[in-house]
Amino acid sequence: MKHTLGKRSLLLLLFFVPFLAAHELAEFSLTTDKKSPYVKEAVEITFHAHQINHDNVMFFFVTPKKSTDYKIVLLQKETKELAYHDKDTEFHYLLFARKSGKISVDFDFVIKVASDNAVAQVYTGSRDNVKWIETDDTEISVNPLELDVKKLSKNVDLVGDFTLTQKLDKERAKAYEKINIKYFLKGVGFDDFNIDPLGSIEGVDIFTDVIKHANKATKDGYKIQREFNYAIIAPKSFTIPATKIECFSPAKNRYYTLTTKPHTIDVQALPTSELLDKEESPKQKNYSKESTNFFIYLLIFIAGYISAKINIKIPFIEKNRYKDIQKSSNPKELLYILMHSYADKGLEHYYTPLEDMAYGKKGKKSFAKIKREILQSLQKKKV
């Protein structure tokens, strides 16, 4: 009878061991520097875990659960070995609430336990014989972090503390000459935004490029440096308007406005003489319909005969395609057409030689040759 009771007691004890182990492996805490932040205000969250069971090697893994209510990223993980089998780890996170009201931030917490022998056997022999550590994993339930997020009283473009400067390369230009203006945004705050410092300008073509020089997460928010580059091409004078960007600073608890400076650009129209291609645009002869058809048939026959004999391909440009390029009469006009209508066709390498040619610089290729190469390139790409 005693033997039977002993078995039952041992089984009962073994049944409860895992439950007790899950609570005796480590102590942990979840804290934040703000309980009532504003929408898109930086919040630092700290998860601290300390090993209290010193029998084995211990590893802590913490993963925040994804949600549309917030954006969260890991800032830093700090691990200290206070003593033998005595590990202390802190996880620091940066969070931005995307909506107002009460939100819950959930975390998955897993403790992996391994024996000294298992850790020692990670490398066996050569570097090509690496093994994973065999661990016993325990998932521990963590109460969610509750935040009461405050709503902004008005809509803003940026949340944080920012400055905006600008640089214009010229205020006078010739028609279709490229004008460059840059805007530099610097500051600390929420990095998920969409602003356009230049805005829209009627009657001009604008080409945009945004460069992210810095976008580093810190406990106070993202440290941001962005450069907004604009290339403007216009046939006549125009005005770059002042643009207002509305902002809110949670640190100073105030709303403020970043305002760009306006600029009036004087664009000089091209003289009539510059609109003519004197060297390489011969006058078109007028033929009657019958004569034109005759020469077309003759050219096709000759081209087909030569092609068959010497086995080469002669590129033809379709009559009704690329009319704008075919009719361009000078480098400036062709440059404007390429940047306006063919910006995504991989022809950027022709911009500089055309611009140099337009302002009197001699290049290796003539205008007619460049135009012919462009037409042939488009024909091959079949765009």
C-alpha positions as CSV (number, residue, x, y, z in Angstrom):
1,M,0.0,0.0,0.0
2,K,2.8,2.4,0.9
3,H,4.5,1.5,-2.4
4,T,1.4,2.5,-4.3
5,L,1.0,5.8,-2.5
6,G,4.6,6.6,-3.2
7,K,4.1,6.1,-6.9
8,R,1.0,8.4,-6.9
9,S,2.9,11.1,-4.9
10,L,5.8,11.0,-7.4
11,L,3.4,11.3,-10.4
12,L,1.6,14.2,-8.8
13,L,4.9,16.0,-8.1
14,L,6.1,15.5,-11.7
15,F,2.8,16.9,-13.0
16,F,3.3,20.2,-11.3
17,V,7.0,20.7,-12.0
18,P,6.6,22.3,-15.4
19,F,4.0,24.8,-14.1
20,L,6.3,25.9,-11.2
21,A,9.3,26.1,-13.5
22,A,7.5,28.5,-15.8
23,H,7.2,30.9,-12.9
24,E,10.6,30.3,-11.3
25,L,12.9,30.7,-14.3
26,A,13.0,34.5,-14.3
27,E,11.4,37.7,-13.1
28,F,10.5,40.3,-15.6
29,S,8.8,43.7,-16.0
30,L,7.4,45.9,-18.7
31,T,7.6,49.7,-18.3
32,T,7.2,52.8,-20.5
33,D,8.2,56.5,-20.2
34,K,4.7,57.7,-21.2
35,K,1.3,56.3,-20.4
36,S,-0.7,59.0,-22.2
37,P,1.3,60.0,-25.3
38,Y,0.0,62.0,-28.3
39,V,-0.7,60.3,-31.6
40,K,2.6,59.7,-33.4
41,E,4.6,60.8,-30.3
42,A,7.7,58.8,-29.5
43,V,7.3,56.3,-26.6
44,E,10.2,54.3,-25.1
45,I,9.2,50.9,-23.8
46,T,11.6,48.7,-21.7
47,F,11.2,45.0,-21.1
48,H,13.5,43.8,-18.3
49,A,14.2,40.1,-17.6
50,H,16.4,38.6,-14.9
51,Q,17.4,35.0,-14.4
52,I,16.5,33.6,-11.0
53,N,16.9,29.9,-11.6
54,H,20.7,29.4,-11.8
55,D,20.8,25.7,-12.8
56,N,21.4,26.2,-16.5
57,V,22.2,28.7,-19.3
58,M,19.3,30.9,-20.1
59,F,18.3,33.0,-23.2
60,F,15.5,35.5,-23.3
61,F,13.5,36.2,-26.5
62,V,10.9,39.1,-26.6
63,T,8.8,39.9,-29.7
64,P,6.2,42.7,-29.9
65,K,3.0,41.6,-31.7
66,K,2.2,43.5,-34.9
67,S,-0.8,45.8,-34.9
68,T,-2.2,48.6,-37.1
69,D,-2.7,50.6,-33.9
70,Y,1.0,51.4,-33.6
71,K,4.5,51.2,-35.1
72,I,7.2,49.6,-32.9
73,V,10.9,48.9,-33.5
74,L,13.7,47.5,-31.4
75,L,16.2,50.2,-30.3
76,Q,18.6,48.1,-28.3
77,K,19.1,44.8,-26.5
78,E,21.5,44.8,-23.5
79,T,22.6,41.5,-21.9
80,K,24.8,41.2,-18.8
81,E,26.2,38.1,-17.1
82,L,26.1,39.2,-13.5
83,A,27.4,35.9,-12.3
84,Y,27.5,32.2,-13.3
85,H,24.1,31.3,-14.7
86,D,22.8,34.8,-13.7
87,K,21.8,36.6,-16.9
88,D,20.2,40.1,-16.9
89,T,18.7,41.4,-20.2
90,E,16.9,44.6,-21.2
91,F,15.0,45.2,-24.5
92,H,14.4,48.8,-25.4
93,Y,11.7,49.6,-28.0
94,L,10.5,52.8,-29.8
95,L,6.7,53.0,-30.3
96,F,4.4,55.4,-32.1
97,A,0.7,55.2,-31.6
98,R,-1.2,55.6,-34.9
99,K,-4.6,56.3,-33.4
100,S,-6.1,58.0,-30.4
101,G,-7.9,56.2,-27.5
102,K,-6.9,53.2,-25.5
103,I,-4.6,50.7,-27.2
104,S,-2.9,47.5,-26.0
105,V,0.7,46.6,-26.8
106,D,1.2,42.8,-26.6
107,F,4.5,40.9,-26.3
108,D,5.5,37.3,-26.8
109,F,8.1,36.2,-24.2
110,V,10.0,33.0,-24.5
111,I,12.8,31.6,-22.2
112,K,15.1,29.1,-23.7
113,V,17.1,26.9,-21.3
114,A,20.2,24.9,-22.2
115,S,22.7,22.9,-20.2
116,D,26.4,23.8,-20.1
117,N,27.1,20.6,-22.1
118,A,24.6,21.6,-24.9
119,V,26.2,25.0,-25.2
120,A,29.7,23.5,-25.3
121,Q,28.7,21.2,-28.1
122,V,27.6,24.0,-30.4
123,Y,30.9,23.7,-32.3
124,T,32.0,20.1,-33.0
125,G,35.1,19.8,-35.1
126,S,35.4,22.2,-38.1
127,R,33.4,25.4,-38.8
128,D,31.3,23.4,-41.3
129,N,30.0,21.2,-38.6
130,V,28.1,23.8,-36.6
131,K,25.0,22.7,-34.6
132,W,22.2,24.6,-33.1
133,I,21.9,24.6,-29.3
134,E,19.3,22.2,-28.0
135,T,17.1,24.1,-25.6
136,D,13.9,23.6,-23.6
137,D,11.6,26.5,-24.5
138,T,9.0,28.0,-22.2
139,E,6.4,30.6,-23.3
140,I,5.4,33.0,-20.6
141,S,2.3,35.1,-20.6
142,V,2.9,38.8,-20.3
143,N,0.1,41.3,-19.5
144,P,-0.2,43.8,-22.3
145,L,1.0,47.4,-21.9
146,E,-2.0,49.7,-21.9
147,L,-1.7,53.2,-23.4
148,D,-4.2,56.1,-23.4
149,V,-3.4,58.0,-26.5
150,K,-4.3,61.7,-26.8
151,K,-5.8,63.0,-30.1
152,L,-4.3,66.0,-31.9
153,S,-6.6,69.0,-32.0
154,K,-5.9,69.6,-35.7
155,N,-4.4,67.8,-38.7
156,V,-0.7,68.2,-39.2
157,D,1.9,67.0,-41.7
158,L,4.7,66.3,-39.3
159,V,4.9,65.3,-35.6
160,G,8.2,66.2,-33.9
161,D,10.7,69.0,-33.9
162,F,11.9,69.9,-37.5
163,T,13.6,72.7,-39.5
164,L,13.3,73.3,-43.2
165,T,15.8,75.2,-45.4
166,Q,16.0,75.6,-49.2
167,K,18.6,76.4,-52.0
168,L,17.8,77.6,-55.5
169,D,20.6,77.5,-58.1
170,K,19.3,80.3,-60.4
171,E,16.5,82.9,-60.7
172,R,17.0,83.5,-64.5
173,A,17.2,80.9,-67.2
174,K,16.5,80.3,-70.8
175,A,13.5,78.5,-72.0
176,Y,13.7,74.7,-71.3
177,E,16.9,75.2,-69.3
178,K,17.0,73.1,-66.1
179,I,16.4,74.9,-62.8
180,N,17.3,73.2,-59.6
181,I,15.8,73.8,-56.2
182,K,16.5,71.7,-53.0
183,Y,14.8,71.6,-49.7
184,F,16.5,70.2,-46.6
185,L,14.4,68.7,-43.7
186,K,16.1,68.0,-40.4
187,G,14.7,67.0,-37.0
188,V,13.5,64.3,-34.6
189,G,10.0,62.8,-34.7
190,F,7.7,60.4,-36.5
191,D,9.2,59.2,-39.8
192,D,6.2,58.0,-41.7
193,F,5.0,61.1,-43.6
194,N,4.5,62.5,-47.1
195,I,5.3,66.1,-47.7
196,D,5.9,68.1,-50.9
197,P,7.8,71.3,-50.1
198,L,7.6,72.6,-53.7
199,G,4.0,71.9,-54.5
200,S,2.5,72.1,-57.9
201,I,3.2,74.8,-60.5
202,E,1.1,75.3,-63.5
203,G,2.7,75.3,-67.0
204,V,6.1,73.7,-66.0
205,D,7.5,70.2,-65.8
206,I,8.9,69.0,-62.4
207,F,11.1,66.1,-61.8
208,T,11.5,64.9,-58.2
209,D,14.0,62.9,-56.2
210,V,14.0,62.4,-52.4
211,I,17.2,61.3,-50.6
212,K,17.1,59.9,-47.1
213,H,20.5,61.0,-45.6
214,A,19.5,59.8,-42.1
215,N,16.5,57.9,-40.6
216,K,17.8,56.5,-37.3
217,A,15.5,55.4,-34.5
218,T,16.3,56.9,-31.0
219,K,14.4,56.9,-27.8
220,D,13.1,60.4,-28.7
221,G,12.0,59.4,-32.1
222,Y,13.6,59.1,-35.5
223,K,16.5,61.3,-36.3
224,I,15.7,62.5,-39.8
225,Q,17.6,64.2,-42.6
226,R,15.9,64.3,-45.9
227,E,16.7,66.2,-49.1
228,F,14.0,67.0,-51.6
229,N,15.5,67.7,-55.1
230,Y,13.5,69.2,-57.8
231,A,14.5,69.9,-61.5
232,I,12.1,72.4,-63.2
233,I,11.8,72.9,-67.0
234,A,9.6,75.7,-68.2
235,P,9.0,77.5,-71.6
236,K,8.1,80.9,-69.8
237,S,8.5,82.7,-66.6
238,F,6.8,81.4,-63.5
239,T,6.7,81.6,-59.7
240,I,7.7,79.0,-57.1
241,P,5.0,79.6,-54.4
242,A,5.5,79.6,-50.7
243,T,4.4,76.3,-49.1
244,K,3.2,75.8,-45.6
245,I,3.8,72.5,-43.7
246,E,1.9,72.2,-40.5
247,C,3.6,70.5,-37.5
248,F,3.1,69.5,-33.9
249,S,5.9,69.3,-31.2
250,P,4.9,66.8,-28.4
251,A,8.1,67.8,-26.5
252,K,7.0,71.5,-26.4
253,N,3.3,70.8,-26.6
254,R,2.7,73.3,-29.3
255,Y,1.7,73.6,-33.0
256,Y,4.0,75.4,-35.5
257,T,4.3,76.0,-39.2
258,L,7.3,75.5,-41.5
259,T,7.0,78.0,-44.5
260,T,9.1,77.9,-47.6
261,K,10.2,81.1,-49.4
262,P,8.6,82.0,-52.8
263,H,10.8,82.7,-55.9
264,T,10.0,84.4,-59.1
265,I,11.9,82.8,-62.0
266,D,12.6,84.9,-65.1
267,V,12.6,82.6,-68.2
268,Q,13.8,84.0,-71.4
269,A,12.1,82.8,-74.5
270,L,14.3,81.2,-77.2
271,P,15.0,83.5,-80.2
272,T,13.5,82.3,-83.5
273,S,17.0,81.6,-84.8
274,E,17.6,79.1,-82.0
275,L,14.5,77.2,-83.0
276,L,15.9,76.3,-86.4
277,D,18.4,73.6,-87.0
278,K,20.5,75.3,-89.7
279,E,23.2,72.7,-90.2
280,E,21.3,69.4,-90.2
281,S,17.7,70.0,-91.1
282,P,17.5,70.3,-94.9
283,K,14.4,71.7,-96.5
284,Q,11.8,69.2,-97.4
285,K,11.0,68.8,-101.0
286,N,7.4,68.6,-102.1
287,Y,6.6,65.7,-104.3
288,S,3.3,64.8,-105.8
289,K,1.5,61.7,-104.4
290,E,2.5,59.5,-107.3
291,S,6.2,60.5,-107.1
292,T,6.3,59.9,-103.4
293,N,4.8,56.4,-103.7
294,F,7.2,55.6,-106.4
295,F,10.3,56.5,-104.3
296,I,8.9,54.6,-101.3
297,Y,8.4,51.4,-103.4
298,L,11.9,51.9,-104.9
299,L,13.6,52.3,-101.5
300,I,11.8,49.3,-100.1
301,F,12.9,47.2,-103.1
302,I,16.5,48.3,-102.8
303,A,16.7,47.8,-99.0
304,G,15.2,44.3,-99.3
305,Y,17.6,43.3,-102.1
306,I,20.7,44.6,-100.3
307,S,19.5,43.0,-97.0
308,A,19.1,39.6,-98.7
309,K,22.5,39.8,-100.3
310,I,24.6,40.9,-97.4
311,N,22.4,39.5,-94.6
312,I,22.2,42.7,-92.4
313,K,19.3,44.3,-90.7
314,I,18.5,47.8,-91.6
315,P,16.6,49.6,-88.8
316,F,13.4,51.4,-89.9
317,I,11.6,54.0,-87.8
318,E,7.8,53.6,-88.0
319,K,6.3,56.5,-89.8
320,N,3.7,57.4,-87.2
321,R,5.7,56.8,-84.0
322,Y,7.9,59.3,-82.2
323,K,6.6,62.2,-84.3
324,D,7.5,64.6,-81.5
325,I,11.2,63.4,-81.6
326,Q,11.4,63.3,-85.4
327,K,10.0,66.9,-85.7
328,S,12.3,68.3,-83.0
329,S,14.5,71.0,-84.7
330,N,17.1,71.8,-82.0
331,P,18.8,70.3,-78.9
332,K,16.8,72.3,-76.4
333,E,13.5,71.2,-77.9
334,L,14.6,67.5,-78.0
335,L,15.8,67.7,-74.4
336,Y,12.5,69.0,-73.3
337,I,10.6,66.3,-75.2
338,L,12.8,63.5,-73.7
339,M,12.4,64.8,-70.1
340,H,8.7,65.5,-70.5
341,S,7.4,62.4,-72.5
342,Y,10.2,59.8,-72.3
343,A,11.5,60.2,-68.7
344,D,11.1,56.5,-68.0
345,K,12.6,55.1,-71.2
346,G,16.2,54.9,-70.1
347,L,17.4,57.9,-72.2
348,E,18.9,60.0,-69.4
349,H,22.5,59.6,-70.8
350,Y,21.4,61.9,-73.7
351,Y,20.5,64.8,-71.4
352,T,24.0,66.1,-70.8
353,P,25.2,66.1,-74.4
354,L,22.0,67.8,-75.6
355,E,22.2,70.4,-72.9
356,D,25.9,71.1,-73.7
357,M,25.0,71.3,-77.4
358,A,22.2,73.7,-76.7
359,Y,24.5,76.2,-75.0
360,G,27.3,76.1,-77.5
361,K,29.5,73.3,-76.3
362,K,30.8,71.0,-79.0
363,G,30.3,67.3,-78.4
364,K,31.5,64.1,-80.0
365,K,28.2,63.5,-81.8
366,S,26.1,65.8,-83.9
367,F,22.4,66.6,-83.2
368,A,21.2,64.5,-86.1
369,K,23.2,61.5,-84.9
370,I,21.9,61.8,-81.4
371,K,18.3,62.0,-82.6
372,R,18.9,59.0,-84.8
373,E,20.3,57.0,-82.0
374,I,17.4,57.9,-79.7
375,L,14.8,56.8,-82.4
376,Q,16.6,53.5,-83.0
377,S,16.9,52.8,-79.2
378,L,13.1,53.4,-78.8
379,Q,12.4,51.2,-81.8
380,K,14.5,48.3,-80.4
381,K,12.8,48.6,-77.0
382,K,9.4,48.7,-78.8
383,V,8.1,51.3,-76.4
